[in-house]
Amino acid sequence: MSIRELDSAFVAGTYNRFPVEIVRGKGSVVEDVDGKTYIDMGSGIGVTSFGIADDTWRQAVTDQIAKVQHMSNLYYTEPCVRLAQMLCEKTGMKKVFFSNSGAEANECAIKVARKHAAEKKGADCFTIVTLENSFHGRTLTTLAATGQTHYHELFQPLTPGFVHVPAGDMDALREAAAANKIAAVMIECIQGEGGVVPLSMDYVQALAQFVKENDILLITDEVQTGNGRTGKLYAYMNYGVEPDIVSTAKGLAGGLPLGATLLGEKVQNVLGFGDHGSTFGGNPVCCAAACSILSRIDDALLAEVREKSDYVFRSLQNADGVESVSGMGLMFGIRTTKPVAEIVSACIEKGVLCLSAKDKLRLLPALNIPMDVLRQAVSVIKEVCAL
């Protein structure tokens, strides 16, 4: 049986895979089982921050595997502690809880917000406000937090205690706060799965001021937007706000599963012994990988991300068959005249791997994609989009 036949026989049918079997790669170029090469403009949905088989990342991973691949969190391991230190020093946050994924990082953020509110305001203060068109994960609780009803339909009843308001509508937020006892507001500064839609500067700053004045926690979900993706280390840094809790995952460990929940001053000591846990959270191999990634996301790299971002925007805005381009940094949502599924398939045929988000073409290339490779990929995308 072929890999595709075996997949059909034994893997749960949750993914509508493209007819491509990737077997190897280097940097932003991958190769399939037939030897055809592709420029990877999706980086595993924003995961492989420095591309495939990055030398520095690989060395950090193999070095740690040769020492100890896993220990219980009942014991100390250096990579976990070093990574927590790096995250706090780079953000000004105070403590970190490690998990395995973005959904788990958001679960932790929600638990911290609710425990904090219960202790400070009473057990009836537990509601979390999120935005319509948001996406926060696929567990029952993070699905409830997600402001897209089609994700909810098959899995009722979801965790109660979430209210969704339209993005950009401060009056709706005020009404929600008046009608509910609000523990926190959770936002994505750029709604990735919702179509790569950045929130406006005025709205984010007004929202941050409102929650501060009303003693409500601010959670920023940086699962897709974090770790250099937007041209800053975290997307909220583009908006001049200071969240109380930050969740992140995806690109943090460059291809290994790792989530992190960063806790600010107000909530740094909310979690005590036994309040939360994760068997694999803080795994030394994953944390060593993340240290190798985070240590290289410096001002020079972020400047390159912004430069490449400007190039893509200039190249695709007003291109034939392109109706609009949204996003920030190396995170793009491209509305095309042709159906997006047709665009993605045609790009695959021409050796470029792209993603979609709703009805848009979505691009999330590696942060260090070489400029000549990026130009080649953009040229193919323009060709495919043209009417």
C-alpha positions in Angstrom: 0.0 0.0 0.0 1.2 3.5 -0.7 1.5 6.2 1.9 -1.7 7.8 0.8 -3.5 4.4 1.0 -2.1 3.7 4.4 -3.1 7.2 5.6 -6.7 6.6 4.4 -6.8 3.2 6.1 -5.2 4.2 9.5 -5.2 8.0 10.1 -8.4 9.8 11.3 -9.9 11.6 8.4 -9.7 15.1 9.8 -7.4 16.6 7.2 -8.1 17.2 3.5 -4.5 16.7 2.4 -3.0 17.9 -0.8 -1.7 15.2 -3.1 1.9 15.8 -2.0 4.2 13.6 0.1 7.1 15.7 1.5 10.2 13.6 2.3 13.0 16.1 2.9 13.9 19.8 2.7 16.4 22.5 3.6 15.5 26.0 4.5 12.5 27.2 2.5 12.7 24.5 -0.1 11.1 21.0 0.3 11.1 17.9 -1.9 8.4 15.4 -2.4 8.7 11.6 -2.9 9.0 12.0 -6.7 11.9 14.5 -6.4 9.9 17.6 -7.2 10.9 20.7 -5.2 8.6 23.3 -3.8 9.1 26.7 -2.1 7.4 26.5 1.3 5.4 29.6 1.8 3.4 28.1 4.8 6.2 26.9 7.1 3.9 24.3 8.7 1.3 27.0 9.4 3.9 29.4 10.9 5.9 26.7 12.8 9.2 26.3 11.1 10.5 29.8 11.9 13.9 29.2 10.3 12.8 26.7 7.7 13.4 23.0 7.4 16.5 21.3 9.0 18.0 24.6 10.1 21.6 23.8 11.2 21.6 25.8 14.4 18.2 24.4 15.5 19.2 20.9 14.5 22.4 21.1 16.5 20.6 22.3 19.6 18.0 19.5 19.3 20.5 16.7 18.8 22.9 18.0 21.5 20.0 18.0 24.0 18.7 14.5 22.9 22.2 13.1 23.6 22.0 14.5 27.2 18.4 13.9 28.3 15.3 13.8 26.2 12.7 14.1 28.9 12.3 14.5 32.7 9.3 15.0 34.9 8.6 18.5 36.0 9.3 17.3 39.5 12.9 18.0 38.6 14.8 21.0 37.2 16.2 21.0 33.6 18.3 23.8 32.3 16.6 24.4 28.9 13.2 25.0 30.5 14.6 27.5 33.0 16.7 29.3 30.4 13.8 29.6 27.9 11.6 31.0 30.6 14.3 33.6 31.5 14.7 34.6 27.9 10.9 35.0 27.4 10.5 37.1 30.5 13.6 39.3 29.7 12.5 39.9 26.2 8.9 40.8 27.1 8.9 42.2 30.6 6.5 39.4 31.7 7.3 37.7 35.1 6.6 34.0 34.9 6.0 31.3 32.3 4.0 28.1 32.2 5.0 25.6 29.4 2.6 23.3 27.6 2.6 21.6 24.2 0.4 23.7 21.9 -1.4 26.9 21.3 -4.7 25.6 22.5 -3.1 24.5 25.8 -1.4 27.8 26.1 -4.8 29.5 25.8 -6.4 27.0 28.2 -3.8 28.0 30.8 -4.4 31.7 30.1 -8.2 31.2 30.7 -7.6 29.2 33.9 -5.3 31.9 35.3 -7.7 34.7 34.4 -10.6 32.9 36.1 -8.7 32.0 39.2 -7.4 35.5 39.5 -10.9 36.9 39.1 -12.4 34.4 41.6 -9.9 35.4 44.2 -10.2 39.1 43.6 -13.8 39.6 42.7 -15.7 36.4 43.6 -16.6 33.1 42.1 -19.3 34.6 39.9 -16.7 36.7 38.0 -15.6 34.2 35.3 -16.7 35.5 31.9 -14.1 35.9 29.1 -14.8 38.3 26.3 -13.4 37.4 22.9 -13.9 38.8 19.4 -16.1 37.6 16.6 -14.0 36.0 13.8 -11.3 34.9 16.4 -9.7 31.5 16.7 -8.2 30.3 19.9 -8.0 26.5 19.6 -9.8 23.2 19.3 -10.4 22.0 22.8 -13.9 22.4 24.1 -12.9 25.5 26.1 -10.9 27.2 23.4 -13.6 26.4 20.9 -16.0 28.2 23.2 -13.6 31.1 23.2 -13.4 31.1 19.4 -15.8 33.6 17.9 -16.8 31.6 14.8 -20.0 29.6 15.2 -19.3 27.0 12.5 -16.5 25.6 14.8 -19.1 25.2 17.6 -21.9 23.3 15.8 -20.7 19.7 16.2 -19.5 19.8 19.7 -22.2 21.1 22.0 -22.4 21.8 24.8 -19.2 23.9 25.0 -17.7 25.3 28.1 -19.9 28.2 29.3 -18.6 31.7 30.2 -17.6 33.2 26.9 -19.1 36.3 25.2 -18.1 37.3 21.6 -18.3 40.9 20.5 -17.5 42.4 17.1 -13.9 43.4 16.5 -13.5 47.2 16.4 -16.8 47.9 18.3 -16.0 49.5 21.7 -19.7 50.0 22.4 -20.3 46.3 22.2 -17.4 45.7 24.6 -18.8 48.2 27.1 -22.3 46.5 26.8 -20.8 43.1 27.4 -18.9 44.4 30.5 -22.1 46.0 31.8 -24.1 42.8 31.3 -21.5 40.3 32.7 -18.9 40.0 35.4 -15.8 40.0 33.2 -12.6 38.3 34.2 -10.6 39.0 31.0 -10.7 40.1 27.4 -8.8 37.9 25.0 -7.8 39.1 21.5 -5.6 38.3 18.6 -4.0 41.5 17.3 -4.2 39.9 13.9 -7.0 37.3 13.4 -5.1 34.6 11.5 -7.6 31.8 10.9 -10.2 34.5 10.5 -8.5 35.7 7.3 -5.4 37.5 8.4 -7.2 40.6 9.6 -5.2 43.1 11.7 -7.1 44.9 14.4 -6.9 48.7 14.1 -4.4 50.6 16.3 -7.1 52.9 17.7 -9.3 49.9 18.7 -6.6 47.9 20.4 -5.4 50.9 22.4 -8.9 51.9 23.4 -9.6 48.3 24.4 -6.4 48.1 26.5 -7.3 51.4 28.2 -10.9 50.2 28.9 -9.8 47.0 30.6 -7.2 48.7 32.6 -9.7 51.3 33.9 -12.1 48.5 34.8 -9.6 46.1 36.4 -10.2 43.5 33.7 -7.2 41.3 32.5 -6.0 41.6 28.9 -4.9 38.4 27.2 -3.2 38.5 23.9 -3.2 35.3 21.9 0.1 35.2 20.0 0.0 31.6 18.9 0.2 32.5 15.2 1.4 36.1 15.4 4.3 35.6 17.9 8.0 34.9 17.8 8.9 37.4 15.1 6.1 36.7 12.7 4.8 40.3 12.5 8.2 42.2 12.5 8.1 42.5 16.3 8.8 39.7 18.7 5.1 39.6 19.6 2.2 41.3 17.7 1.0 43.3 20.7 4.3 45.2 20.6 3.2 46.8 17.3 0.3 48.3 19.2 2.0 49.8 22.2 -0.1 47.9 24.8 0.9 45.8 27.8 -1.1 42.6 28.2 -1.4 40.8 31.5 -1.2 37.3 29.9 0.4 36.3 26.6 -0.1 32.9 25.0 2.3 31.6 22.3 3.2 28.4 20.5 3.7 27.5 16.8 7.0 29.1 15.8 8.5 29.1 19.3 10.3 25.8 19.0 10.8 25.9 15.3 9.1 22.6 14.5 8.7 20.8 17.9 5.5 21.0 20.0 5.8 23.7 22.6 3.3 26.2 24.0 4.0 28.9 26.6 1.8 31.2 28.7 3.5 34.3 29.9 2.2 35.8 33.1 2.5 39.5 33.9 2.8 41.2 37.3 -0.8 41.0 38.3 -1.1 37.3 37.7 2.5 36.0 38.2 1.6 34.1 41.4 -1.9 33.0 40.7 -0.9 29.4 40.0 0.3 27.5 43.0 1.4 23.9 43.5 -1.0 21.5 41.8 -3.2 24.2 40.2 -2.1 23.2 36.7 0.4 20.9 35.0 1.6 19.3 31.8 3.5 16.1 31.5 5.4 17.1 28.4 5.3 20.9 29.1 8.9 22.3 29.3 10.4 19.2 27.7 14.1 19.8 27.5 14.5 19.0 23.8 11.6 21.3 22.8 13.0 24.1 25.1 16.5 23.7 23.7 15.0 24.1 20.3 13.1 27.2 21.4 16.2 28.7 22.9 18.0 28.4 19.6 15.1 30.1 17.8 14.4 32.9 20.3 18.1 33.8 20.7 18.2 34.6 16.9 15.1 36.7 16.7 17.0 39.9 17.2 16.6 43.5 15.9 18.5 42.6 12.7 16.3 39.7 11.8 13.1 41.6 12.7 14.3 44.4 10.3 14.7 41.8 7.6 11.2 40.5 8.3 9.8 44.0 7.8 11.8 44.6 4.7 10.5 41.3 3.1 7.0 42.2 4.2 7.3 45.6 2.4 8.4 43.7 -0.7 5.5 41.3 -0.7 3.0 44.1 -0.1 4.4 46.2 -2.9 4.5 43.2 -5.3 1.0 41.9 -4.7 -1.1 45.0 -4.0 -2.8 46.0 -7.2 -1.4 42.9 -9.1 -3.6 41.4 -11.7 -6.3 39.2 -10.1 -5.4 40.4 -6.6 -8.2 42.4 -4.9 -6.6 43.1 -1.6 -3.6 42.2 0.7 -3.9 42.3 4.5 -1.5 41.3 7.3 1.7 42.4 9.0 5.3 41.2 8.8 5.5 37.8 7.1 1.8 37.1 7.6 -0.4 37.8 4.6 -4.0 37.3 3.6 -4.5 37.8 -0.1 -8.0 38.1 -1.5 -8.0 36.9 -5.1 -10.5 37.2 -7.9 -10.2 33.5 -8.7 -11.3 31.0 -6.0 -8.6 30.5 -3.4 -8.7 26.7 -3.8 -7.9 27.1 -7.5 -5.0 29.4 -6.6 -3.5 27.0 -4.0 -3.7 24.0 -6.4 -2.2 26.0 -9.3 0.7 27.1 -7.0 1.4 23.5 -6.0 1.6 22.6 -9.7 4.1 25.3 -10.2 6.2 24.4 -7.1 5.0 26.8 -4.4 3.2 25.6 -1.3 0.6 28.1 0.1 -2.2 28.1 2.6 -5.7 29.5 2.8 -7.6 31.3 5.5 -11.4 31.5 4.8 -11.6 32.9 1.3 -8.1 34.3 1.2 -4.7 32.9 0.1 -2.5 32.9 3.3 1.3 33.2 3.3 3.5 32.4 6.3 7.0 32.0 5.0 10.0 31.2 7.2 11.4 34.4 8.9 14.8 33.9 7.2 13.5 33.0 3.7 16.2 34.2 1.3 15.1 37.2 -0.8 15.8 35.4 -4.1 13.6 32.5 -3.1 10.9 34.9 -1.9 10.9 36.7 -5.2 10.6 33.4 -7.1 7.6 32.4 -5.0 5.9 35.8 -5.4 6.4 35.7 -9.1 4.6 32.3 -9.3 1.8 33.6 -7.1 1.3 36.7 -9.3 1.3 34.4 -12.4 -1.3 32.1 -10.9 -3.5 35.0 -9.7 -3.5 36.8 -13.0 -6.8 36.8 -14.9 
